[in-house]
Amino acid sequence: MEAQTMAIKGTLLLWAWLVLLCGLCRANFRGKEFITVFMQNHVESVRADCKLFITGYYASTTVTVTVNKNTFRRVTPVGEGQTVTVQIPASVEMFGSRTFDSTILIQADKDISILSINSKPSSIATTVVYPVVKLGTIYYIVTPPGTHLGSYKEFAVIAGQAPTTVDIHVKVAVTFKGWIYAAGSKLTVALAPYQALQLQSFADLSGTKIESREHVAVLTGHSCVVQNTYCDQAVEQLLPVSSWGSTYIIPPLSLQAKFDIAYIVASQNTRIDYQSGPTRASRNILAGQVVEFQVRDSHPLYISASAGIQVLLFFTGAKKGKSTYDPFLINVPPITNYCQSYHIDGVKEFENHVLIIVKSSESSGITSDQKAKGKIRWRQIPGTEYSWGEYNFGRGISAHSIQHPSSPFGLLSFGGDDHSGYGSSGVCTYSNPTPSCSTVQCRKKERCQIVDGHPVCVAESESTCWAQGDPHYHTFDGRNFDFMGTCTYTIAKTCGSDSTLPSFSVKAKNDNRGNTRVSYVGYVTVEVYNVTISVVRYETGFVRVNDQRSRLPISVLEGQLRVYQSGGSVVIETDFSLRVSYNWGSSLVVKISSSFWESMCGLCGNYNGDARDDFATPAGALAANPVEFGKSWKVEDGDRFCWDDCHGECKSCSPELVGRYKAEPFCGWITKKSSGPFSRCHSVIDPKIYLDNCVYDLCMNDGLKEMLCQALTSYADTCRREGMAISDWRTPTGCCEYTQGDKEIIES
């Protein structure tokens, strides 16, 4: 019986590889160099049958396979479209929690793709091997459940050509090389070139974070998982965090009478919106948290996340009629990996199925072998524009093509026979499908365009909010107001229901400088990507990153967050278009793209194009005046002596004094035409608000020359940011000596 089962499963594995080989290039599985290992499969007393299936894409490809610190070496030719099998010594199988010198290195002179097979009687596992160029440095482990006697949850980390140090942040207590590491501790392992480590545990290792100095390969799984049926090894190579997607659909498998499990992993604090059948909800996932969703019959699962997530499906095993299907573990592809054509090969003695996920309006365009498939029963996936349907190809060896002429769709193949089961995400027939914006849905103020061969949503425009001078505020929608509060206030932050937008906040602490009737921005805090950047007035060239004083420039999270000096200002810039600049003195500028349309709040307003409702409070009501509006956005900072209004009696300015300050010897320099230093900027930047602010500042400060120079600097900086040339204004205005804290901004 075991021999028969092995023969059937061997046929299954070859079939699975044939399904994969036609579309590996679409999933970027092709390459010239690969590394992998064989983790423990079931019991140690039974020798493993370890194989590599290697597929070529060009004529006369030469492939060399070696085992690290082993005499094994095979050189084999592979033809175009040909798949060859390379038998690997059984001694490479790894047992226990320690380091190993049994990494398999595969090198080719032209692109190939690889599937690894680890088989024992009644326990077989397979995984696609990713090329070295697709590896990364940060991974999160997922191990399926199971308490079969003598079996382990397990994962492996494999070093490439460069030696590396690997930090393993364990979620449960583990033993490695005889040493016990408590839950929550960090296990650090130094790996030599092409060395690997394997870590095993009876406890669930899910959520364990892997951080490496150099790129590594990571495999995860279970030596012999049992849920609803019998023991079977489950292994999958993981993709690094940098390759994760954000939107997934998981239809139920018809083989399953109970439920399967979808694992969702986040690398940062992430909000997910999900719908399972009629149930729709949201939840926040912490960095490193692994959550489970049951996938039941007639309850497809739709997931949309605010950041990249990892999704794996664990088929828990099922009994249907007289057949028993054993468990398996697969990566689920995001919607962005869907394509227009797939190749399917049926398996002898197996009942073969495909699940198709397609836009509901395009389902009639699905064909198989160039013929329409009328037998498919399409069912709407709640909360999406997609439907799913299942097609049974029946038993026996057969080859089929499934395609759509214009709309990308997703495909999962599955099936099996008694004590066997298989499942695989679909892969495309063509390596370079025509990119299409039909696969993405953009926000209100975004448009789709093809960038580097992929459809992406780009913002239609951007808007700027600023706080300058005493301070004067200008919202994203163009409303201007003055507010003299000296507490800490939320300037701008993400609000609303769009959980796919990155979250950030900008706060500012105002204070006085000699005149208690006015206030100035003195301390700015930007919180984004779980990093806090603080900037203090006069600390030119420095910022504080999570309370640590740091010299500029700074790059965080592999360039997702950059902090640098531009002219006399510090610039805090993210990869999603947020740009905050502060001149270490009195001018704060926040720029954001229209992707955040109707999703902002704070003193910068709600960014909806209507300046009339910019005074919205956190409760949603409209404040009667700037003081009430400012008070509503106050943030507790421990300063019990700050105030939200001008301290004491608010100072006023006579009409005569206003007229004097509007004249050329003072603020009139801003609006002077013809020979004026700013005249060429008037057509781009309306000088009126800057003139009014300048007059106000001089009134409040009894004509102080520093206030005039500061106001002129604000207009000059704004003109330069828009690329407008201005002539020398410091000399004729007498502002040459007032340069500290108001240096000109030269945009890089």
NUFISE-458339 format. One record per residue (C-alpha): residue number from 1; residue in three letters; x, y, z. Coordinates in steps of 0.5 Angstrom, whole numbers, plus 500, padded with zeros to 3 digits. Example, Ala and Ser with C-alpha at 12.3 -4.5 7.8 and 13.67 -1.06 7.14 Angstrom:
REM NUFISE-458339
- nuba|lolo|c1|c2|c3
- 1|ALA|525|491|516
- 2|SER|527|498|514
This chain:
REM NUFISE-458339
- nuba|lolo|c1|c2|c3
- 1|MET|500|500|500
- 2|GLU|506|505|502
- 3|ALA|509|503|495
- 4|GLN|503|505|491
- 5|THR|502|511|495
- 6|MET|509|513|494
- 7|ALA|508|512|486
- 8|ILE|501|516|486
- 9|LYS|505|522|490
- 10|GLY|511|522|486
- 11|THR|506|523|480
- 12|LEU|503|528|483
- 13|LEU|509|532|484
- 14|LEU|511|531|477
- 15|TRP|504|534|475
- 16|ALA|505|540|480
- 17|TRP|512|542|477
- 18|LEU|509|542|470
- 19|VAL|503|546|472
- 20|LEU|509|551|475
- 21|LEU|514|551|470
- 22|CYS|510|555|464
- 23|GLY|509|561|469
- 24|LEU|515|561|474
- 25|CYS|518|567|470
- 26|ARG|511|571|471
- 27|ALA|512|570|479
- 28|ASN|520|572|478
- 29|PHE|522|565|480
- 30|ARG|527|564|474
- 31|GLY|534|566|475
- 32|LYS|542|563|475
- 33|GLU|543|562|482
- 34|PHE|539|559|487
- 35|ILE|540|556|495
- 36|THR|536|551|498
- 37|VAL|536|546|504
- 38|PHE|532|540|506
- 39|MET|529|540|513
- 40|GLN|527|534|517
- 41|ASN|521|530|514
- 42|HIS|517|526|519
- 43|VAL|522|521|522
- 44|GLU|529|520|522
- 45|SER|530|513|521
- 46|VAL|527|513|514
- 47|ARG|531|516|509
- 48|ALA|529|521|505
- 49|ASP|528|521|497
- 50|CYS|531|528|496
- 51|LYS|530|531|488
- 52|LEU|531|538|485
- 53|PHE|526|539|478
- 54|ILE|530|544|474
- 55|THR|527|547|468
- 56|GLY|530|550|462
- 57|TYR|528|556|458
- 58|TYR|534|557|453
- 59|ALA|537|552|449
- 60|SER|544|549|451
- 61|THR|543|551|458
- 62|THR|549|548|463
- 63|VAL|547|547|470
- 64|THR|552|545|476
- 65|VAL|549|543|483
- 66|THR|553|542|489
- 67|VAL|553|541|496
- 68|ASN|556|545|501
- 69|LYS|562|542|504
- 70|ASN|561|535|501
- 71|THR|564|531|495
- 72|PHE|557|532|491
- 73|ARG|557|535|485
- 74|ARG|553|534|478
- 75|VAL|553|538|472
- 76|THR|547|537|467
- 77|PRO|545|540|461
- 78|VAL|538|543|460
- 79|GLY|534|544|454
- 80|GLU|529|549|452
- 81|GLY|522|547|456
- 82|GLN|526|541|458
- 83|THR|525|539|466
- 84|VAL|531|534|468
- 85|THR|531|531|475
- 86|VAL|537|531|480
- 87|GLN|538|526|485
- 88|ILE|541|529|492
- 89|PRO|544|525|497
- 90|ALA|539|523|503
- 91|SER|545|525|508
- 92|VAL|543|533|506
- 93|GLU|536|532|510
- 94|MET|537|536|517
- 95|PHE|535|534|524
- 96|GLY|535|538|530
- 97|SER|536|545|532
- 98|ARG|543|547|530
- 99|THR|547|549|524
- 100|PHE|549|545|518
- 101|ASP|553|545|512
- 102|SER|548|542|507
- 103|THR|546|547|503
- 104|ILE|545|546|496
- 105|LEU|548|551|491
- 106|ILE|545|551|484
- 107|GLN|548|555|478
- 108|ALA|547|556|471
- 109|ASP|549|560|465
- 110|LYS|542|561|463
- 111|ASP|536|562|467
- 112|ILE|532|556|470
- 113|SER|527|555|475
- 114|ILE|527|550|481
- 115|LEU|522|545|485
- 116|SER|525|541|491
- 117|ILE|522|535|493
- 118|ASN|523|531|500
- 119|SER|519|525|500
- 120|LYS|518|519|505
- 121|PRO|513|514|505
- 122|SER|506|518|506
- 123|SER|510|524|507
- 124|ILE|512|528|501
- 125|ALA|513|536|501
- 126|THR|515|540|495
- 127|THR|516|548|494
- 128|VAL|519|552|489
- 129|VAL|526|555|490
- 130|TYR|527|562|489
- 131|PRO|533|565|486
- 132|VAL|538|569|490
- 133|VAL|536|575|487
- 134|LYS|529|575|490
- 135|LEU|532|574|497
- 136|GLY|531|579|502
- 137|THR|534|581|510
- 138|ILE|527|581|514
- 139|TYR|522|575|514
- 140|TYR|516|573|519
- 141|ILE|515|565|520
- 142|VAL|509|562|520
- 143|THR|508|554|522
- 144|PRO|502|550|521
- 145|PRO|499|547|528
- 146|GLY|500|539|529
- 147|THR|502|535|535
- 148|HIS|504|528|532
- 149|LEU|508|524|536
- 150|GLY|516|526|534
- 151|SER|514|532|529
- 152|TYR|516|539|530
- 153|LYS|514|546|527
- 154|GLU|521|548|524
- 155|PHE|524|553|519
- 156|ALA|531|554|516
- 157|VAL|535|560|514
- 158|ILE|540|559|509
- 159|ALA|546|564|508
- 160|GLY|549|565|501
- 161|GLN|556|567|498
- 162|ALA|557|572|504
- 163|PRO|557|571|511
- 164|THR|552|574|515
- 165|THR|549|575|522
- 166|VAL|542|573|523
- 167|ASP|538|575|529
- 168|ILE|532|571|531
- 169|HIS|526|574|535
- 170|VAL|523|568|538
- 171|LYS|516|568|540
- 172|VAL|516|562|544
- 173|ALA|522|558|548
- 174|VAL|526|555|544
- 175|THR|533|550|544
- 176|PHE|538|551|540
- 177|LYS|545|548|540
- 178|GLY|543|545|547
- 179|TRP|542|553|550
- 180|ILE|535|555|552
- 181|TYR|532|562|549
- 182|ALA|526|565|553
- 183|ALA|520|567|549
- 184|GLY|521|574|547
- 185|SER|529|574|547
- 186|LYS|533|574|541
- 187|LEU|538|569|538
- 188|THR|544|571|534
- 189|VAL|547|566|530
- 190|ALA|553|567|525
- 191|LEU|553|563|519
- 192|ALA|559|562|514
- 193|PRO|558|562|507
- 194|TYR|553|557|504
- 195|GLN|551|555|512
- 196|ALA|544|554|514
- 197|LEU|541|553|521
- 198|GLN|535|549|523
- 199|LEU|530|551|529
- 200|GLN|525|546|531
- 201|SER|520|546|537
- 202|PHE|514|543|539
- 203|ALA|511|550|540
- 204|ASP|508|554|535
- 205|LEU|514|559|532
- 206|SER|509|563|528
- 207|GLY|511|571|528
- 208|THR|518|569|529
- 209|LYS|522|575|526
- 210|ILE|528|574|522
- 211|GLU|533|579|521
- 212|SER|540|578|517
- 213|ARG|545|583|515
- 214|GLU|546|580|508
- 215|HIS|540|577|504
- 216|VAL|538|570|506
- 217|ALA|533|564|504
- 218|VAL|528|562|509
- 219|LEU|524|556|509
- 220|THR|518|554|514
- 221|GLY|513|549|515
- 222|HIS|512|542|519
- 223|SER|516|536|519
- 224|CYS|509|532|519
- 225|VAL|503|536|520
- 226|VAL|496|533|522
- 227|GLN|490|537|523
- 228|ASN|484|533|520
- 229|THR|487|527|517
- 230|TYR|494|524|517
- 231|CYS|501|526|518
- 232|ASP|504|530|512
- 233|GLN|510|534|511
- 234|ALA|509|542|509
- 235|VAL|514|546|507
- 236|GLU|514|553|503
- 237|GLN|520|558|502
- 238|LEU|518|565|504
- 239|LEU|518|571|501
- 240|PRO|522|577|504
- 241|VAL|517|583|507
- 242|SER|520|587|501
- 243|SER|516|583|496
- 244|TRP|509|582|500
- 245|GLY|502|585|497
- 246|SER|496|588|500
- 247|THR|490|585|497
- 248|TYR|488|578|497
- 249|ILE|482|573|495
- 250|ILE|482|566|498
- 251|PRO|476|562|496
- 252|PRO|474|556|499
- 253|LEU|476|549|497
- 254|SER|470|544|495
- 255|LEU|474|539|498
- 256|GLN|474|542|505
- 257|ALA|467|540|509
- 258|LYS|470|543|515
- 259|PHE|475|549|515
- 260|ASP|482|551|512
- 261|ILE|486|557|516
- 262|ALA|489|563|512
- 263|TYR|495|566|516
- 264|ILE|496|573|516
- 265|VAL|502|576|518
- 266|ALA|504|584|518
- 267|SER|511|587|519
- 268|GLN|509|594|522
- 269|ASN|502|596|525
- 270|THR|497|595|520
- 271|ARG|490|595|519
- 272|ILE|486|590|515
- 273|ASP|479|591|512
- 274|TYR|476|584|511
- 275|GLN|470|580|509
- 276|SER|468|573|510
- 277|GLY|462|571|507
- 278|PRO|457|576|509
- 279|THR|461|578|515
- 280|ARG|465|585|514
- 281|ALA|470|588|519
- 282|SER|476|591|520
- 283|ARG|482|590|525
- 284|ASN|489|592|527
- 285|ILE|495|588|527
- 286|LEU|501|589|531
- 287|ALA|508|588|528
- 288|GLY|510|581|528
- 289|GLN|503|579|530
- 290|VAL|500|573|526
- 291|VAL|492|572|526
- 292|GLU|488|566|523
- 293|PHE|482|566|519
- 294|GLN|477|560|518
- 295|VAL|476|559|510
- 296|ARG|469|555|510
- 297|ASP|465|553|505
- 298|SER|461|559|501
- 299|HIS|465|564|505
- 300|PRO|471|567|501
- 301|LEU|476|571|504
- 302|TYR|477|578|502
- 303|ILE|483|582|505
- 304|SER|485|589|504
- 305|ALA|491|592|508
- 306|SER|494|599|509
- 307|ALA|501|596|508
- 308|GLY|504|589|505
- 309|ILE|502|583|509
- 310|GLN|504|576|508
- 311|VAL|498|571|507
- 312|LEU|499|563|507
- 313|LEU|493|558|506
- 314|PHE|494|552|510
- 315|PHE|489|546|507
- 316|THR|488|542|514
- 317|GLY|486|536|510
- 318|ALA|479|533|509
- 319|LYS|475|527|508
- 320|LYS|470|526|502
- 321|GLY|467|520|500
- 322|LYS|472|514|501
- 323|SER|478|519|499
- 324|THR|482|522|504
- 325|TYR|486|529|502
- 326|ASP|492|530|507
- 327|PRO|495|537|509
- 328|PHE|499|542|505
- 329|LEU|501|549|506
- 330|ILE|502|555|500
- 331|ASN|503|562|499
- 332|VAL|497|566|496
- 333|PRO|498|571|491
- 334|PRO|496|578|491
- 335|ILE|491|581|486
- 336|THR|497|584|483
- 337|ASN|500|578|481
- 338|TYR|494|576|477
- 339|CYS|495|575|469
- 340|GLN|491|573|463
- 341|SER|493|566|461
- 342|TYR|495|559|465
- 343|HIS|497|552|463
- 344|ILE|494|546|467
- 345|ASP|496|539|467
- 346|GLY|491|534|469
- 347|VAL|494|528|474
- 348|LYS|493|520|473
- 349|GLU|488|517|478
- 350|PHE|487|524|481
- 351|GLU|481|528|481
- 352|ASN|483|535|478
- 353|HIS|480|542|480
- 354|VAL|481|549|479
- 355|LEU|479|555|482
- 356|ILE|478|562|478
- 357|ILE|478|569|481
- 358|VAL|476|574|476
- 359|LYS|472|580|476
- 360|SER|465|579|475
- 361|SER|463|583|469
- 362|GLU|469|579|466
- 363|SER|467|572|468
- 364|SER|464|570|461
- 365|GLY|471|571|458
- 366|ILE|474|566|461
- 367|THR|475|560|456
- 368|SER|479|553|457
- 369|ASP|482|551|450
- 370|GLN|480|556|447
- 371|LYS|472|554|448
- 372|ALA|468|558|453
- 373|LYS|466|554|459
- 374|GLY|459|554|461
- 375|LYS|459|549|466
- 376|ILE|462|554|471
- 377|ARG|458|556|477
- 378|TRP|460|564|478
- 379|ARG|459|566|485
- 380|GLN|460|573|488
- 381|ILE|465|575|493
- 382|PRO|462|580|497
- 383|GLY|465|586|498
- 384|THR|469|586|492
- 385|GLU|468|586|484
- 386|TYR|470|579|483
- 387|SER|467|572|483
- 388|TRP|470|566|484
- 389|GLY|468|559|480
- 390|GLU|471|552|480
- 391|TYR|472|547|474
- 392|ASN|473|540|475
- 393|PHE|477|537|469
- 394|GLY|476|530|472
- 395|ARG|481|524|473
- 396|GLY|487|522|468
- 397|ILE|492|526|465
- 398|SER|490|532|461
- 399|ALA|493|538|459
- 400|HIS|489|545|458
- 401|SER|490|552|457
- 402|ILE|485|557|461
- 403|GLN|485|564|459
- 404|HIS|482|571|458
- 405|PRO|483|576|452
- 406|SER|484|582|456
- 407|SER|482|582|464
- 408|PRO|487|579|469
- 409|PHE|485|573|474
- 410|GLY|487|569|479
- 411|LEU|488|561|479
- 412|LEU|489|556|484
- 413|SER|489|549|482
- 414|PHE|488|543|487
- 415|GLY|485|536|488
- 416|GLY|488|529|490
- 417|ASP|486|522|491
- 418|ASP|486|517|497
- 419|HIS|491|519|502
- 420|SER|494|525|498
- 421|GLY|492|532|496
- 422|TYR|496|537|492
- 423|GLY|495|545|492
- 424|SER|498|550|488
- 425|SER|497|558|487
- 426|GLY|496|559|479
- 427|VAL|502|561|475
- 428|CYS|502|565|468
- 429|THR|503|562|461
- 430|TYR|507|568|459
- 431|SER|513|572|462
- 432|ASN|511|579|460
- 433|PRO|503|580|460
- 434|THR|501|587|458
- 435|PRO|500|591|464
- 436|SER|493|594|465
- 437|CYS|490|599|469
- 438|SER|484|594|470
- 439|THR|487|591|476
- 440|VAL|487|597|480
- 441|GLN|482|601|483
- 442|CYS|485|608|485
- 443|ARG|482|614|490
- 444|LYS|478|620|488
- 445|LYS|484|624|487
- 446|GLU|489|619|483
- 447|ARG|490|616|476
- 448|CYS|493|610|474
- 449|GLN|499|610|470
- 450|ILE|504|604|468
- 451|VAL|510|605|472
- 452|ASP|516|600|470
- 453|GLY|511|595|467
- 454|HIS|506|595|473
- 455|PRO|500|599|474
- 456|VAL|500|604|479
- 457|CYS|496|609|482
- 458|VAL|499|616|482
- 459|ALA|497|623|485
- 460|GLU|493|628|481
- 461|SER|496|634|485
- 462|GLU|499|636|492
- 463|SER|497|641|497
- 464|THR|501|645|502
- 465|CYS|499|648|509
- 466|TRP|504|652|513
- 467|ALA|505|656|520
- 468|GLN|509|662|519
- 469|GLY|511|668|523
- 470|ASP|506|670|529
- 471|PRO|504|664|527
- 472|HIS|499|665|521
- 473|TYR|496|659|518
- 474|HIS|494|657|511
- 475|THR|490|650|510
- 476|PHE|491|645|505
- 477|ASP|484|648|502
- 478|GLY|487|655|502
- 479|ARG|484|658|509
- 480|ASN|488|663|512
- 481|PHE|488|665|520
- 482|ASP|492|667|526
- 483|PHE|492|663|532
- 484|MET|496|665|538
- 485|GLY|496|659|542
- 486|THR|503|657|546
- 487|CYS|501|649|547
- 488|THR|502|643|543
- 489|TYR|497|642|537
- 490|THR|496|637|532
- 491|ILE|498|641|525
- 492|ALA|496|635|521
- 493|LYS|495|628|521
- 494|THR|491|622|517
- 495|CYS|484|621|519
- 496|GLY|478|618|516
- 497|SER|476|611|514
- 498|ASP|481|609|508
- 499|SER|486|604|512
- 500|THR|490|603|506
- 501|LEU|493|610|507
- 502|PRO|500|610|511
- 503|SER|499|613|518
- 504|PHE|502|620|520
- 505|SER|502|626|524
- 506|VAL|505|633|525
- 507|LYS|505|636|531
- 508|ALA|508|643|533
- 509|LYS|509|646|540
- 510|ASN|509|654|540
- 511|ASP|512|659|545
- 512|ASN|514|666|546
- 513|ARG|520|670|544
- 514|GLY|520|676|548
- 515|ASN|513|678|546
- 516|THR|507|675|550
- 517|ARG|502|677|545
- 518|VAL|504|673|540
- 519|SER|507|666|539
- 520|TYR|512|662|534
- 521|VAL|513|655|532
- 522|GLY|519|652|537
- 523|TYR|518|645|537
- 524|VAL|516|640|531
- 525|THR|514|633|532
- 526|VAL|513|628|526
- 527|GLU|511|621|527
- 528|VAL|511|616|521
- 529|TYR|512|609|520
- 530|ASN|513|608|528
- 531|VAL|519|613|528
- 532|THR|518|619|532
- 533|ILE|522|625|529
- 534|SER|523|631|533
- 535|VAL|526|638|531
- 536|VAL|528|643|536
- 537|ARG|528|651|535
- 538|TYR|536|653|534
- 539|GLU|538|646|534
- 540|THR|541|647|526
- 541|GLY|543|641|523
- 542|PHE|540|636|528
- 543|VAL|534|632|530
- 544|ARG|532|627|535
- 545|VAL|530|620|532
- 546|ASN|526|617|538
- 547|ASP|529|621|543
- 548|GLN|536|620|541
- 549|ARG|540|627|538
- 550|SER|542|625|531
- 551|ARG|546|629|526
- 552|LEU|543|630|519
- 553|PRO|542|627|514
- 554|ILE|539|620|516
- 555|SER|535|615|512
- 556|VAL|531|610|516
- 557|LEU|527|603|514
- 558|GLU|531|603|507
- 559|GLY|530|610|505
- 560|GLN|522|610|506
- 561|LEU|524|616|511
- 562|ARG|529|621|510
- 563|VAL|531|627|514
- 564|TYR|536|632|511
- 565|GLN|538|639|511
- 566|SER|536|643|505
- 567|GLY|538|651|505
- 568|GLY|536|653|512
- 569|SER|531|648|513
- 570|VAL|530|641|516
- 571|VAL|526|636|511
- 572|ILE|523|630|513
- 573|GLU|521|626|507
- 574|THR|517|619|506
- 575|ASP|516|615|500
- 576|PHE|509|616|500
- 577|SER|509|624|498
- 578|LEU|509|627|505
- 579|ARG|514|633|506
- 580|VAL|515|637|512
- 581|SER|520|642|513
- 582|TYR|522|647|519
- 583|ASN|527|652|519
- 584|TRP|529|651|526
- 585|GLY|526|658|527
- 586|SER|519|660|525
- 587|SER|517|657|519
- 588|LEU|513|650|518
- 589|VAL|511|647|512
- 590|VAL|507|641|510
- 591|LYS|506|638|503
- 592|ILE|502|632|502
- 593|SER|499|629|495
- 594|SER|492|629|493
- 595|SER|492|621|495
- 596|PHE|490|624|502
- 597|TRP|484|627|499
- 598|GLU|478|628|505
- 599|SER|483|624|509
- 600|MET|486|629|513
- 601|CYS|485|633|520
- 602|GLY|488|638|524
- 603|LEU|490|645|524
- 604|CYS|491|644|516
- 605|GLY|484|643|515
- 606|ASN|481|637|512
- 607|TYR|483|637|505
- 608|ASN|477|637|501
- 609|GLY|477|643|497
- 610|ASP|472|647|501
- 611|ALA|476|652|505
- 612|ARG|469|654|509
- 613|ASP|469|647|513
- 614|ASP|476|647|515
- 615|PHE|475|649|522
- 616|ALA|472|642|524
- 617|THR|474|640|531
- 618|PRO|476|632|532
- 619|ALA|468|631|534
- 620|GLY|466|634|527
- 621|ALA|463|640|529
- 622|LEU|465|647|526
- 623|ALA|469|652|531
- 624|ALA|466|659|531
- 625|ASN|473|662|531
- 626|PRO|481|660|530
- 627|VAL|481|660|538
- 628|GLU|476|655|539
- 629|PHE|479|651|533
- 630|GLY|486|651|535
- 631|LYS|484|649|542
- 632|SER|480|643|540
- 633|TRP|487|640|537
- 634|LYS|491|641|543
- 635|VAL|495|636|545
- 636|GLU|497|635|552
- 637|ASP|505|636|553
- 638|GLY|505|637|561
- 639|ASP|506|645|560
- 640|ARG|501|647|565
- 641|PHE|502|655|563
- 642|CYS|501|655|556
- 643|TRP|495|658|553
- 644|ASP|490|658|547
- 645|ASP|489|666|546
- 646|CYS|493|672|546
- 647|HIS|496|673|553
- 648|GLY|492|679|557
- 649|GLU|489|684|552
- 650|CYS|489|682|545
- 651|LYS|493|688|542
- 652|SER|490|692|536
- 653|CYS|493|696|530
- 654|SER|491|703|528
- 655|PRO|489|704|521
- 656|GLU|495|709|521
- 657|LEU|500|704|523
- 658|VAL|497|699|518
- 659|GLY|498|704|512
- 660|ARG|505|706|514
- 661|TYR|507|698|515
- 662|LYS|504|697|508
- 663|ALA|508|702|505
- 664|GLU|515|701|501
- 665|PRO|520|702|507
- 666|PHE|517|696|511
- 667|CYS|512|691|508
- 668|GLY|511|694|501
- 669|TRP|517|691|499
- 670|ILE|513|684|498
- 671|THR|508|688|493
- 672|LYS|512|692|490
- 673|LYS|512|692|482
- 674|SER|516|693|476
- 675|SER|523|694|480
- 676|GLY|521|690|486
- 677|PRO|525|684|488
- 678|PHE|519|680|488
- 679|SER|515|682|482
- 680|ARG|517|676|478
- 681|CYS|514|672|483
- 682|HIS|507|675|484
- 683|SER|504|671|478
- 684|VAL|505|665|481
- 685|ILE|505|666|489
- 686|ASP|499|671|491
- 687|PRO|503|676|495
- 688|LYS|497|679|499
- 689|ILE|497|674|505
- 690|TYR|504|675|506
- 691|LEU|503|683|506
- 692|ASP|498|682|511
- 693|ASN|502|677|515
- 694|CYS|508|682|515
- 695|VAL|503|688|517
- 696|TYR|500|684|523
- 697|ASP|507|682|525
- 698|LEU|510|689|525
- 699|CYS|504|691|529
- 700|MET|504|686|534
- 701|ASN|512|687|535
- 702|ASP|512|695|535
- 703|GLY|515|695|528
- 704|LEU|521|690|530
- 705|LYS|526|690|524
- 706|GLU|527|682|525
- 707|MET|520|681|524
- 708|LEU|520|685|517
- 709|CYS|526|681|515
- 710|GLN|523|674|517
- 711|ALA|516|676|513
- 712|LEU|520|678|507
- 713|THR|524|671|508
- 714|SER|518|667|508
- 715|TYR|515|670|502
- 716|ALA|522|669|499
- 717|ASP|523|662|501
- 718|THR|516|660|498
- 719|CYS|518|663|491
- 720|ARG|524|659|491
- 721|ARG|520|653|493
- 722|GLU|516|654|486
- 723|GLY|522|655|482
- 724|MET|521|663|481
- 725|ALA|527|667|481
- 726|ILE|528|673|485
- 727|SER|533|679|486
- 728|ASP|537|681|492
- 729|TRP|532|684|497
- 730|ARG|536|683|503
- 731|THR|541|689|501
- 732|PRO|535|694|499
- 733|THR|531|692|505
- 734|GLY|537|692|510
- 735|CYS|536|685|512
- 736|CYS|543|683|511
- 737|GLU|545|682|518
- 738|TYR|538|678|520
- 739|THR|540|671|517
- 740|GLN|540|667|523
- 741|GLY|534|662|523
- 742|ASP|532|665|516
- 743|LYS|537|662|511
- 744|GLU|534|662|504
- 745|ILE|531|655|502
- 746|ILE|535|652|496
- 747|GLU|530|646|493
- 748|SER|535|640|491
